[in-house]
Amino acid sequence: MNQLTQIVKNPGVIIIVLDGCRPDGVTRAKTPQLDWIMANGAYTLSARTIFPSITFPCHISMLYGVKAHRHGIYGNYSSPIKMNGHHSILDLAYMCGRKAAAFYDWEQLRELSSPTVLDFAYYRRANLEKNASRAMAHTCAEYIEAARPSLCFINFGTIDTIGHAHGWMSEAYLNQIAVIDAAIGLIIDKIKAANLLENYYIIILSDHGGTGRDHGGDSAEEMTIPWMVTGPGIRRGYEMTGQLHIYDTAPTMAHLLKLPFQGIWQGRIITEIFEF
């Protein structure tokens, strides 16, 4: 039994994706919740996503633990994910008897898990009204308190929406990061109020960045993403020094959840985040 197992008997993971959020957007926008995560966890503002830096391929690499050439998805098109022996972390949790849920405002993300895997799924079309993101966060928070899932995935897509409409790093873009930060606060506050904070690891990251009004290329603005985690046994206020890739997320989540490591993963467990 390792030290992580001793710290939390039945750990859960909440993974929050800020679609299209650049690291310098985090540092320039008003983000008290993300600031709190970094102050109470381990983080990097120089993680790397995959090429092409497009939403669906990036999410596949994130949750399947492999590079683009392995999963073969290079665009935001609907295509069955057929990789023999490969499983999404959502599927793996289900296969191991864990409860998993997903919340998202871009319907394509329904394909991140197999049918019947999710205990609960929530979809609401991306809406720039402030209350839309809050409504999704509120539903997520209420579900976590009531059902205590082992794995909860939530994607906020409107930062990316604003980037395409007004430009990455525009005033509107930075304001939308602040809106999503406030929505994340609803989830964190609910977990705290339910005395569940020590039972969950919270991972927050982006899938890709952007430049001008688009993304998909290999520029630093498109390929660099924030990645942060807080929870029991995680270093506090620690800025990571090693290189982290988006496909390291699935193996690290599996380790936190005490799920079996998959030999086909190309990512690694990010051991630098731990206190020991």
Stockholm file with secondary structure:
# STOCKHOLM 1.0

chainA/1-276         MNQLTQIVKNPGVIIIVLDGCRPDGVTRAKTPQLDWIMANGAYTLSARTIFPSITFPCHISMLYGVKAHRHGIYGNYSSPIKMNGHHSILDLAYMCGRKAAAFYDWEQLRELSSPTVLDFAYYRRANLEKNASRAMAHTCAEYIEAARPSLCFINFGTIDTIGHAHGWMSEAYLNQIAVIDAAIGLIIDKIKAANLLENYYIIILSDHGGTGRDHGGDSAEEMTIPWMVTGPGIRRGYEMTGQLHIYDTAPTMAHLLKLPFQGIWQGRIITEIFEF
#=GR chainA/1-276 SS CCHHHHHCSSCEEEEEEETTCCHHHHHHSCCHHHHHHHHTEEEEEEEECCSSCCHHHHHHHHHHCCCHHHHCCCSSCCCCCCCTTCCCHHHHHHHTTCCEEEEESSGGGGGGSCTTCCSEEEECCCCCSHHHHHHHHHHHHHHHHHHCCSEEEEEECHHHHHHHHHCTTSHHHHHHHHHHHHHHHHHHHHHHHTTCGGGEEEEEECSCCCBTTBCCSCSHHHHEEEEEEESTTBCSSEECCSCCBGGGHHHHHHHHHTCCCCTTCCSCCCGGGBCC
#=GC SS_cons         CCHHHHHCSSCEEEEEEETTCCHHHHHHSCCHHHHHHHHTEEEEEEEECCSSCCHHHHHHHHHHCCCHHHHCCCSSCCCCCCCTTCCCHHHHHHHTTCCEEEEESSGGGGGGSCTTCCSEEEECCCCCSHHHHHHHHHHHHHHHHHHCCSEEEEEECHHHHHHHHHCTTSHHHHHHHHHHHHHHHHHHHHHHHTTCGGGEEEEEECSCCCBTTBCCSCSHHHHEEEEEEESTTBCSSEECCSCCBGGGHHHHHHHHHTCCCCTTCCSCCCGGGBCC
//
